[in-house]
Amino acid sequence: DDAEFPGPRRAHPDGRRAPALGYRPDAMELSLTTPALLFPAVSLLLLAYTNRFLALATLVRSLHAHYRERADPLVLKQIDNLRYRIHLIQGMQATGVSSLLVCVVCMFVLFFGKVVLGKVLFAGSLVLMIVSLGLSVREIQVSVKALDLHLLDLEERP
């Protein structure tokens, strides 16, 4: 039956139209419990992001005081690196919280039986989480650069 798989005809063993890229809209069920699975993961990520932010804020204050006492160009490089990392963490937190918010809206929409809209919102929530994790990977890379700067200080001293 052509109505079963709309789209271009492809080679299929029994002559039916195959779904595009193997996707079948009716194959994915989305209940209220599916988006709820993100809550523990997002909560732990936000806690980790907040801990990173607080640690960096303390370090910036310490380096700032150190620079006031003795103007060291290496300390300025470290502060610039930390400023960039803080902005990355801000983006990580914003996209993580947005992911959680969209996930809650998704559950609200599913509660009222709007499954298609719920699927779209859940996909959006997952995309926001991917962005948040991508920013986290970038922040880790920059963190390694910061440690290299810190170790450079030791290498330059006799």
C-alpha positions in Angstrom: 0.0 0.0 0.0 1.5 3.4 -1.1 -0.1 5.2 1.8 1.9 3.2 4.4 5.3 4.8 3.4 4.9 8.1 1.7 7.9 9.4 -0.2 10.0 8.3 -3.2 9.9 4.6 -4.1 13.0 2.6 -3.2 14.0 -0.9 -3.6 12.1 -2.9 -0.9 11.9 -6.6 -0.7 8.1 -6.7 -0.9 7.7 -3.8 -3.3 6.4 -1.2 -0.7 7.8 2.2 -0.4 10.6 2.3 2.2 10.6 5.1 4.8 13.2 7.8 4.2 16.4 7.0 6.1 14.6 4.3 8.0 12.5 6.8 9.9 8.9 5.9 10.7 6.9 8.5 12.6 4.8 5.9 14.3 7.8 3.9 15.5 8.7 6.3 18.3 6.5 6.5 21.3 6.9 9.4 23.6 5.2 9.3 27.0 5.5 11.6 29.9 8.3 9.4 31.4 10.6 9.8 28.4 11.4 13.5 28.9 11.6 12.9 32.6 14.6 10.7 32.0 16.6 13.9 31.3 16.0 15.4 34.7 18.7 13.6 36.7 21.3 14.0 34.0 20.6 17.7 33.5 20.5 18.3 37.3 23.9 16.7 37.8 25.4 18.6 34.8 24.1 21.9 36.1 25.6 21.1 39.5 29.0 20.3 37.9 28.8 23.5 35.8 28.0 25.6 38.9 31.0 24.0 40.8 33.3 24.9 37.9 32.0 28.4 37.9 32.5 28.9 41.6 36.0 27.5 41.4 36.9 29.8 38.6 35.4 32.8 40.3 37.6 32.1 43.4 40.7 31.7 41.2 40.0 34.9 39.3 39.7 36.8 42.6 43.0 35.3 43.8 44.8 36.1 40.6 43.4 39.6 40.6 44.8 40.2 44.1 48.1 38.7 43.0 48.3 41.0 40.0 47.6 44.0 42.1 50.6 43.2 44.2 52.9 42.3 41.4 52.1 43.1 37.7 53.0 39.8 36.0 52.1 39.4 32.3 51.6 35.6 32.9 48.9 36.4 35.4 47.1 38.6 32.9 47.2 35.7 30.4 45.7 33.4 33.0 43.0 35.9 33.9 42.1 36.3 30.2 41.9 32.5 29.8 39.7 32.3 32.9 37.4 35.1 31.6 36.9 33.1 28.4 36.2 29.9 30.4 33.7 31.7 32.6 31.8 32.9 29.5 31.8 29.3 28.2 30.4 28.1 31.5 27.8 30.8 31.3 26.8 29.4 27.9 26.8 25.8 29.2 24.5 26.8 32.1 22.2 28.8 29.8 21.8 26.0 27.3 21.5 23.4 30.0 18.8 25.3 31.8 17.0 25.9 28.5 17.1 22.2 27.8 15.5 21.5 31.1 12.9 24.2 30.5 12.0 22.9 27.0 11.8 19.4 28.5 9.3 20.6 31.1 7.2 22.3 28.4 7.4 19.1 26.4 6.0 17.1 29.3 3.2 19.7 29.8 2.3 19.5 26.1 2.3 15.7 26.2 0.1 15.8 29.2 -2.5 17.5 27.0 -2.1 14.9 24.3 -0.2 16.9 21.7 2.3 14.1 20.8 3.7 15.6 17.6 4.5 19.0 19.3 5.9 17.0 22.3 8.3 15.2 19.9 9.5 18.4 18.4 10.0 20.0 21.9 11.8 16.9 23.1 14.1 17.0 20.1 14.8 20.6 20.8 15.6 19.8 24.4 18.1 17.2 23.2 19.7 19.6 20.8 20.1 22.2 23.6 21.7 19.5 25.7 24.1 18.6 22.9 25.1 22.3 22.6 25.7 22.5 26.3 27.9 19.4 26.3 29.8 20.7 23.3 30.5 23.9 25.2 31.6 21.8 28.1 34.1 20.0 25.8 35.4 23.3 24.6 35.8 24.6 28.2 37.8 21.5 29.1 40.1 22.1 26.1 40.6 25.7 27.3 41.2 24.5 30.8 44.1 22.4 29.6 45.5 25.5 27.9 45.2 27.3 31.3 47.2 24.5 33.0 49.8 24.8 30.3 50.2 28.5 31.1 50.5 27.7 34.8 53.2 25.1 34.1 55.0 27.5 31.8 55.6 29.6 34.9 57.5 26.8 36.5 59.5 26.0 33.4 60.7 29.6 33.1 62.0 29.8 36.7 65.5 28.3 37.3 
